[in-house]
């Protein structure tokens, strides 16, 4: 305890000393490796003891990771230089609140460090509150950028579909995919992963849907069949097919963010690609996924199609019980999936046209 507290006390961040800093010197101070390490010891001590004292309270926020330590240290900059709010792109109506919270956290820390007995709960709660506050504000200010990056991601996906249809060289497609990876990395860095996952379908327009649909009509089913006949079977096309199935399903319900997230989580392309890469395809997992897609088609389709889909579902169950040849089952299954999704899409368009 004494080591971590004394290290923090000796950092030179007390209210009296703070007055002597210039903007540049304080910035250098809070970015210094030793400062960050000593702050890590202090916050880790607070966090560990808080969890011991409140064993029924759980939080998924690790206060003493590097990102959160840096967010915590911004409080000192905001406190000494309130104008920093402008540099952080905080709206005018939030600047006073930001300064008020930075002042509060520094007062609480100063009070505790000057006492012989630390109020662990008070310290933890004030640090936690400030970090969450900064995260929310920064996330809000980054939303336009996240929105733009997300659009760029799906514009690249659109380009990939075009390149496939035009039989362009794989190098062009690979370049687009590499750009997509870079965009996703940038989205993650600025805390936009949830935003991206939830709002993906917003950018799928009518033209994009038609492009995917036409691509499925022209896909090399013979190549898929040939790959599955290999020993061991090659599932390389499976990830691409499921990716397009996922996009087609979410495009049918563009305003249901809850359903989007469920579909994105269930049809987990990363997991499937890992199985393919390591030649560890789990047939039980695939059965659940196959029936999940059938169920989504049943829910979104018309009542008149329900009997036919139930029969299809029953045949799939029987196929898994009796066993089947991969190259016979999968191409036929996906052809049925794309055909039924396209039918649902066409029915929705008819309804929209009648309304308009």
Secondary structure as GFF3:
##gff-version 3
##sequence-region A 1 356
A	DSSP	alpha_helix	2	9	.	.	.	ID=ss1
A	DSSP	alpha_helix	15	18	.	.	.	ID=ss2
A	DSSP	alpha_helix	23	31	.	.	.	ID=ss3
A	DSSP	alpha_helix	33	53	.	.	.	ID=ss4
A	DSSP	alpha_helix	66	80	.	.	.	ID=ss5
A	DSSP	alpha_helix	84	87	.	.	.	ID=ss6
A	DSSP	alpha_helix	92	114	.	.	.	ID=ss7
A	DSSP	alpha_helix	120	165	.	.	.	ID=ss8
A	DSSP	alpha_helix	170	189	.	.	.	ID=ss9
A	DSSP	alpha_helix	193	199	.	.	.	ID=ss10
A	DSSP	three_ten_helix	200	203	.	.	.	ID=ss11
A	DSSP	alpha_helix	206	217	.	.	.	ID=ss12
A	DSSP	alpha_helix	221	228	.	.	.	ID=ss13
A	DSSP	alpha_helix	236	252	.	.	.	ID=ss14
A	DSSP	alpha_helix	257	266	.	.	.	ID=ss15
A	DSSP	alpha_helix	269	277	.	.	.	ID=ss16
A	DSSP	alpha_helix	283	300	.	.	.	ID=ss17
A	DSSP	three_ten_helix	303	305	.	.	.	ID=ss18
A	DSSP	alpha_helix	306	322	.	.	.	ID=ss19
A	DSSP	alpha_helix	326	355	.	.	.	ID=ss20
###
